[in-house]
Amino acid sequence: MSTTANLAFVFPGQGSQKVGMLADFYQEGSVFKQTFDEAQAALGYDLWALIQSGTQDELNMTEVTQPALLACSVALWRKWQAEGGAQPAYMSGHSLGEWSALVCAGVVAFEDALRLVRSRGKYMQEAVPAGVGAMAAIIGLDDAAVEAACATAAEGGDIVSPVNYNSPGQLVIAGMKAGVEKAMELCKEAGAKRALPLPVSAPFHTALMKPAADKLAAEVEAVEFNTPLIPVVHNVTAKTEADANTIKALMIQQISAPVLWVDCVNELVALGVEKTVECGPGKVLSGLNKRIQKSLAVSATETTDLFAEALANA
């Protein structure tokens, strides 16, 4: 299949999950069912049943959320391919979504990635005891002012730092609870429109996640990575990378480093991308991408209707 030079696929991360997601795609004998049968074999439990019939609290457990979103994105990508969808020139994923991009780009086998992201979620949760860490979204303040507020708040020893550069005027911070609360106050004093605590279980993408990165490194090292069939723009560098061992290192670094999503989207546009398809549940990245680059045409795939529309317009 020929590549569509101006098309990129983007893959969502944690926060896009909800009970019942993608229910209208699942049929006996479908590529969707086959994908979740593979997930069940790799994980040892019925992931699809949990997604459809579990509680939101169960689905929000990090070591469940991560395999669930990965499997949903891979199933949608396989359906896209089965229906003759346009081949994207590039891929990128937000945080956990970067693992989905790597599977769909042929870097790592689906079953290996499922086990790795389950461990990733487990180790990230274990790195900081419940209630010790926090995350918050800062709306309507420029990056430099948020960075300065975090630096001031951290002077007392409570780690807090910017972790998700999501779009201009939307930056997520994370760290120790007291540090995050102090930084939120300072951001509001500096003119932020809003400072919203996020309902997450750990301070992702901070230095506090270093123990999780160290634990996952050994498991990643044992798994075969390949050269990408489709270049992936990485969260840590906002650049593509062809070397499999370098990609391994980036995926470990990513656990405790900020997600440079604004830079990733700007890099995609610099590479000639004019359209993005969000391959997974929700429309979070479509909204962010449009705010980062107003010229982008964005499509989502979370329902069969939206999927059909994206397929037709790609």
Secondary structure, DSSP 8 states (H G I E B T S, - for coil): --EEEEEEEEE--TT---TTTTGGG--TTSHHHHHHHHHHHHHSS-HHHHHHHS-HHHHTSHHHHHHHHHHHHHHHHHHHHHTT--EEEEEEESTTHHHHHHHHTTSS-HHHHHHHHHHHHHHHHHHS-TTTEEEEEEESS-HHHHHHHHHHHGGGS--EEEEEEEETTEEEEEEEHHHHHHHHHHHHHTT-SEEEE---SS-TTSGGGHHHHHHHHHHHHTS-----SS-EE-TTTSSB---HHHHHHHHHHHHHS-B-HHHHHHHHHHTT--EEEE-SSSSHHHHHHHHH-TT-EEEE-SSHHHHHHHHHH-
